[in-house]
């Protein structure tokens, strides 16, 4: 796509470079982070936001319905595909490692909003109104 630049960096590298963005997003990342890494990501997200910008981190919400639903949805995959692919095993592990809404609310710093989203998703968001 013309004008699109992709870079693979750690968020701290962008902070160190003084970068600012209108939107900072992640998807299905939070459950992979240890508490210190989560706090680092959220701190970096705020540093990276331009005034009026939005940080939006979406993830899986842990729950029995999510786990059973994913297990049932991936069960029809051919057994040869399930053995060669990480999708089913990783998906079920990710659901087990993810947060519930109350748990995520307890661990994030003040100013962040945790919302439930359909289906079995959490949304962590914060707007930057100062500069």
Secondary structure in CASP SS format (residue, H / E / C, confidence):
PFRMAT SS
TARGET T0000
AUTHOR 0000-0000-0000
METHOD secondary structure of the structure
MODEL  1
X C 1.00
X C 1.00
X C 1.00
X C 1.00
X C 1.00
X C 1.00
X C 1.00
X C 1.00
X C 1.00
X C 1.00
X H 1.00
X H 1.00
X H 1.00
X H 1.00
X H 1.00
X H 1.00
X C 1.00
X C 1.00
X C 1.00
X C 1.00
X E 1.00
X E 1.00
X E 1.00
X E 1.00
X E 1.00
X E 1.00
X E 1.00
X C 1.00
X C 1.00
X H 1.00
X H 1.00
X H 1.00
X C 1.00
X C 1.00
X H 1.00
X H 1.00
X H 1.00
X H 1.00
X H 1.00
X H 1.00
X H 1.00
X H 1.00
X H 1.00
X H 1.00
X H 1.00
X H 1.00
X H 1.00
X H 1.00
X E 1.00
X E 1.00
X E 1.00
X E 1.00
X E 1.00
X E 1.00
X E 1.00
X E 1.00
X E 1.00
X E 1.00
X E 1.00
X E 1.00
X E 1.00
X C 1.00
X C 1.00
X H 1.00
X H 1.00
X H 1.00
X H 1.00
X H 1.00
X H 1.00
X H 1.00
X H 1.00
X H 1.00
X H 1.00
X H 1.00
X H 1.00
X C 1.00
X C 1.00
X C 1.00
X H 1.00
X H 1.00
X H 1.00
X H 1.00
X H 1.00
X H 1.00
X C 1.00
X C 1.00
X H 1.00
X H 1.00
X H 1.00
X H 1.00
X H 1.00
X H 1.00
X H 1.00
X H 1.00
X H 1.00
X H 1.00
X H 1.00
X C 1.00
X E 1.00
X C 1.00
X H 1.00
X H 1.00
X H 1.00
X H 1.00
X H 1.00
X H 1.00
X H 1.00
X C 1.00
X C 1.00
X C 1.00
X C 1.00
X C 1.00
X E 1.00
X E 1.00
X E 1.00
X E 1.00
X E 1.00
X C 1.00
X C 1.00
X C 1.00
X E 1.00
X E 1.00
X E 1.00
X E 1.00
X E 1.00
X E 1.00
X E 1.00
X C 1.00
X C 1.00
X C 1.00
X C 1.00
END
